[in-house]
Amino acid sequence: MFIPDEDDSLGVNRRASQAISERVDRVSELTANLEATTLDLLATQLGETHSSLQVLRDAVYEESPYGRFCLTDEVLQERIAGLDSDISEVRSGMANLNLEVLQQRDSHRDRFIEQWSI
Protein backbone atom coordinates (compact mmCIF):
# COMPACT_ATOMS: atom_id res chain seq x y z
CA MET A 1 0.00 0.00 0.00
CA PHE A 2 1.26 3.40 -1.03
CA ILE A 3 0.94 6.22 1.48
CA PRO A 4 1.70 9.61 -0.04
CA ASP A 5 3.90 11.83 1.99
CA GLU A 6 3.13 15.47 2.68
CA ASP A 7 5.06 16.79 -0.36
CA ASP A 8 3.14 14.50 -2.71
CA SER A 9 -0.23 15.60 -1.32
CA LEU A 10 0.72 19.28 -1.78
CA GLY A 11 1.71 18.55 -5.37
CA VAL A 12 -1.55 16.71 -5.98
CA ASN A 13 -3.49 19.60 -4.46
CA ARG A 14 -1.66 22.10 -6.65
CA ARG A 15 -2.25 20.07 -9.80
CA ALA A 16 -5.92 19.58 -8.93
CA SER A 17 -6.30 23.29 -8.20
CA GLN A 18 -4.60 24.17 -11.47
CA ALA A 19 -6.81 21.73 -13.41
CA ILE A 20 -9.94 23.17 -11.82
CA SER A 21 -8.77 26.71 -12.56
CA GLU A 22 -8.10 25.82 -16.21
CA ARG A 23 -11.53 24.24 -16.57
CA VAL A 24 -13.23 27.25 -14.97
CA ASP A 25 -11.39 29.53 -17.41
CA ARG A 26 -12.37 27.29 -20.32
CA VAL A 27 -16.04 27.27 -19.25
CA SER A 28 -15.96 31.08 -18.88
CA GLU A 29 -14.48 31.41 -22.36
CA LEU A 30 -17.07 29.05 -23.84
CA THR A 31 -19.87 30.95 -22.10
CA ALA A 32 -18.61 34.29 -23.47
CA ASN A 33 -18.35 32.84 -26.99
CA LEU A 34 -21.84 31.34 -26.73
CA GLU A 35 -23.26 34.65 -25.55
CA ALA A 36 -21.63 36.59 -28.38
CA THR A 37 -22.76 34.08 -30.99
CA THR A 38 -26.30 34.02 -29.63
CA LEU A 39 -26.54 37.81 -29.59
CA ASP A 40 -25.27 38.05 -33.16
CA LEU A 41 -27.75 35.44 -34.39
CA LEU A 42 -30.63 37.05 -32.52
CA ALA A 43 -29.79 40.50 -33.86
CA THR A 44 -29.64 39.18 -37.41
CA GLN A 45 -32.88 37.23 -37.11
CA LEU A 46 -34.76 40.05 -35.39
CA GLY A 47 -33.56 42.55 -38.00
CA GLU A 48 -34.78 40.29 -40.81
CA THR A 49 -38.08 39.73 -38.99
CA HIS A 50 -38.56 43.48 -38.55
CA SER A 51 -37.92 44.07 -42.25
CA SER A 52 -40.36 41.31 -43.18
CA LEU A 53 -42.98 42.80 -40.88
CA GLN A 54 -42.57 46.22 -42.52
CA VAL A 55 -42.95 44.71 -45.99
CA LEU A 56 -46.05 42.83 -44.89
CA ARG A 57 -47.57 45.94 -43.29
CA ASP A 58 -46.88 48.00 -46.41
CA ALA A 59 -48.45 45.33 -48.60
CA VAL A 60 -51.57 45.19 -46.43
CA TYR A 61 -52.01 48.97 -46.36
CA GLU A 62 -51.17 49.51 -50.03
CA GLU A 63 -54.68 48.74 -51.30
CA SER A 64 -56.40 49.87 -48.14
CA PRO A 65 -58.22 53.18 -47.68
CA TYR A 66 -56.11 53.46 -44.55
CA GLY A 67 -52.84 53.31 -46.47
CA ARG A 68 -51.74 56.58 -44.94
CA PHE A 69 -52.18 56.52 -41.23
CA CYS A 70 -50.98 58.73 -38.44
CA LEU A 71 -50.86 57.92 -34.76
CA THR A 72 -51.30 61.53 -33.65
CA ASP A 73 -54.22 63.92 -33.74
CA GLU A 74 -54.47 66.17 -36.82
CA VAL A 75 -55.21 69.21 -34.62
CA LEU A 76 -52.00 68.49 -32.73
CA GLN A 77 -50.09 68.24 -36.01
CA GLU A 78 -51.49 71.62 -37.10
CA ARG A 79 -50.43 73.21 -33.81
CA ILE A 80 -46.95 71.76 -34.17
CA ALA A 81 -46.74 73.17 -37.70
CA GLY A 82 -47.80 76.59 -36.33
CA LEU A 83 -45.09 76.41 -33.67
CA ASP A 84 -42.54 75.49 -36.32
CA SER A 85 -43.46 78.58 -38.35
CA ASP A 86 -43.25 80.75 -35.20
CA ILE A 87 -39.80 79.35 -34.49
CA SER A 88 -38.75 80.13 -38.07
CA GLU A 89 -39.91 83.73 -37.67
CA VAL A 90 -38.02 84.12 -34.39
CA ARG A 91 -34.92 82.56 -35.93
CA SER A 92 -35.00 84.97 -38.89
CA GLY A 93 -35.52 87.90 -36.49
CA MET A 94 -32.53 86.79 -34.43
CA ALA A 95 -30.40 86.58 -37.55
CA ASN A 96 -31.13 90.26 -38.21
CA LEU A 97 -30.00 91.40 -34.74
CA ASN A 98 -26.93 93.59 -34.51
CA LEU A 99 -25.07 92.18 -31.52
CA GLU A 100 -22.13 94.53 -31.95
CA VAL A 101 -24.20 97.31 -30.39
CA LEU A 102 -24.25 95.37 -27.13
CA GLN A 103 -20.46 95.16 -27.05
CA GLN A 104 -19.88 98.90 -27.53
CA ARG A 105 -19.21 101.19 -24.58
CA ASP A 106 -22.23 103.02 -23.23
CA SER A 107 -21.50 105.98 -20.97
CA HIS A 108 -25.06 106.07 -19.57
CA ARG A 109 -24.85 102.42 -18.58
CA ASP A 110 -21.43 102.91 -17.00
CA ARG A 111 -22.71 105.86 -14.91
CA PHE A 112 -25.76 103.89 -13.86
CA ILE A 113 -23.61 100.97 -12.71
CA GLU A 114 -21.25 103.29 -10.83
CA GLN A 115 -24.16 105.06 -9.12
CA TRP A 116 -25.91 101.92 -7.95
CA SER A 117 -22.85 99.83 -7.09
CA ILE A 118 -22.16 101.87 -3.96
C-alpha positions as CSV (number, residue, x, y, z in Angstrom):
1,M,0.0,0.0,0.0
2,F,1.3,3.4,-1.0
3,I,0.9,6.2,1.5
4,P,1.7,9.6,0.0
5,D,3.9,11.8,2.0
6,E,3.1,15.5,2.7
7,D,5.1,16.8,-0.4
8,D,3.1,14.5,-2.7
9,S,-0.2,15.6,-1.3
10,L,0.7,19.3,-1.8
11,G,1.7,18.6,-5.4
12,V,-1.6,16.7,-6.0
13,N,-3.5,19.6,-4.5
14,R,-1.7,22.1,-6.6
15,R,-2.2,20.1,-9.8
16,A,-5.9,19.6,-8.9
17,S,-6.3,23.3,-8.2
18,Q,-4.6,24.2,-11.5
19,A,-6.8,21.7,-13.4
20,I,-9.9,23.2,-11.8
21,S,-8.8,26.7,-12.6
22,E,-8.1,25.8,-16.2
23,R,-11.5,24.2,-16.6
24,V,-13.2,27.2,-15.0
25,D,-11.4,29.5,-17.4
26,R,-12.4,27.3,-20.3
27,V,-16.0,27.3,-19.3
28,S,-16.0,31.1,-18.9
29,E,-14.5,31.4,-22.4
30,L,-17.1,29.1,-23.8
31,T,-19.9,31.0,-22.1
32,A,-18.6,34.3,-23.5
33,N,-18.4,32.8,-27.0
34,L,-21.8,31.3,-26.7
35,E,-23.3,34.6,-25.5
36,A,-21.6,36.6,-28.4
37,T,-22.8,34.1,-31.0
38,T,-26.3,34.0,-29.6
39,L,-26.5,37.8,-29.6
40,D,-25.3,38.0,-33.2
41,L,-27.7,35.4,-34.4
42,L,-30.6,37.1,-32.5
43,A,-29.8,40.5,-33.9
44,T,-29.6,39.2,-37.4
45,Q,-32.9,37.2,-37.1
46,L,-34.8,40.1,-35.4
47,G,-33.6,42.5,-38.0
48,E,-34.8,40.3,-40.8
49,T,-38.1,39.7,-39.0
50,H,-38.6,43.5,-38.5
51,S,-37.9,44.1,-42.2
52,S,-40.4,41.3,-43.2
53,L,-43.0,42.8,-40.9
54,Q,-42.6,46.2,-42.5
55,V,-42.9,44.7,-46.0
56,L,-46.1,42.8,-44.9
57,R,-47.6,45.9,-43.3
58,D,-46.9,48.0,-46.4
59,A,-48.5,45.3,-48.6
60,V,-51.6,45.2,-46.4
61,Y,-52.0,49.0,-46.4
62,E,-51.2,49.5,-50.0
63,E,-54.7,48.7,-51.3
64,S,-56.4,49.9,-48.1
65,P,-58.2,53.2,-47.7
66,Y,-56.1,53.5,-44.6
67,G,-52.8,53.3,-46.5
68,R,-51.7,56.6,-44.9
69,F,-52.2,56.5,-41.2
70,C,-51.0,58.7,-38.4
71,L,-50.9,57.9,-34.8
72,T,-51.3,61.5,-33.7
73,D,-54.2,63.9,-33.7
74,E,-54.5,66.2,-36.8
75,V,-55.2,69.2,-34.6
76,L,-52.0,68.5,-32.7
77,Q,-50.1,68.2,-36.0
78,E,-51.5,71.6,-37.1
79,R,-50.4,73.2,-33.8
80,I,-46.9,71.8,-34.2
81,A,-46.7,73.2,-37.7
82,G,-47.8,76.6,-36.3
83,L,-45.1,76.4,-33.7
84,D,-42.5,75.5,-36.3
85,S,-43.5,78.6,-38.4
86,D,-43.3,80.8,-35.2
87,I,-39.8,79.4,-34.5
88,S,-38.7,80.1,-38.1
89,E,-39.9,83.7,-37.7
90,V,-38.0,84.1,-34.4
91,R,-34.9,82.6,-35.9
92,S,-35.0,85.0,-38.9
93,G,-35.5,87.9,-36.5
94,M,-32.5,86.8,-34.4
95,A,-30.4,86.6,-37.6
96,N,-31.1,90.3,-38.2
97,L,-30.0,91.4,-34.7
98,N,-26.9,93.6,-34.5
99,L,-25.1,92.2,-31.5
100,E,-22.1,94.5,-31.9
101,V,-24.2,97.3,-30.4
102,L,-24.3,95.4,-27.1
103,Q,-20.5,95.2,-27.1
104,Q,-19.9,98.9,-27.5
105,R,-19.2,101.2,-24.6
106,D,-22.2,103.0,-23.2
107,S,-21.5,106.0,-21.0
108,H,-25.1,106.1,-19.6
109,R,-24.8,102.4,-18.6
110,D,-21.4,102.9,-17.0
111,R,-22.7,105.9,-14.9
112,F,-25.8,103.9,-13.9
113,I,-23.6,101.0,-12.7
114,E,-21.3,103.3,-10.8
115,Q,-24.2,105.1,-9.1
116,W,-25.9,101.9,-8.0
117,S,-22.8,99.8,-7.1
118,I,-22.2,101.9,-4.0
